[in-house]
């Protein structure tokens, strides 16, 4: 599979990014509780999709909490 020299991403990566982008936008647009923010389930789903999105760009995500 060819890699785009400008983006460093394959065609398959670009398809995944487009799908993840749609899912992220959809998840953030939900306001089922009428509070002006997505419900907890949708927020956590969006975070998972954002992690996948960043990993396609070679970011390393850790699950560390600093206090």
N, C-alpha and C positions, 0 to 999 in steps of 0.2 A: 504494500500500500504506500502510495507516494506521500511524502511529507511536504507541506507548503513551507518554502524557505523563509517566507516573511513571518508567518505565525508560529512555525515550528510544530504545527499540529497536522495530523492526518485528516483525510476526508471523514473517516469514521469518528475521530475526535470532534470534528466540527458538527457532525450530526448529533452526537451526544451532548455537546454544549448547547445546541439549539433546543433540544428536548429538556435538558435541565433548566435552561433559562425560562422556558414556558412554565415548568412546574414551580420554579421559584416565584415567578410573578403571580401565578395562580394562588399559591399558598399565602403570599403576603396580601393578596386582595380580599381574602375571606375576613368577614367581620360578623360571624354568626352570633357572637355574644352582644353585639351592639356597643362595644366599649371603645371602638376606634382602633383596635389592634387585633390581629389574628388570634384565634384561640390557641391554647398551649400546644395541642396536638399538631396544629398546622405550623406553628412556629418551629417546633422541633423537627418536623418533616422538612421544612425549608432549610434549617441548619444542616441536616444530613445531605440535602441536595447541593447546598453551597460548598460543603466539604468535597463532594465528588467533583464539582465544577473547578475548585481550586487545585485538586489533585491532578486533573487533566493538564493543568499548567505547571506541573511538577512542584507544587508546594507540598511541604511536609506538614501535616496536621497532627498535633499531639493533644492528649486529653489531660493536660496538667492544669491545676488550679493553684494560683498564687494567693496567699492570704496575708 
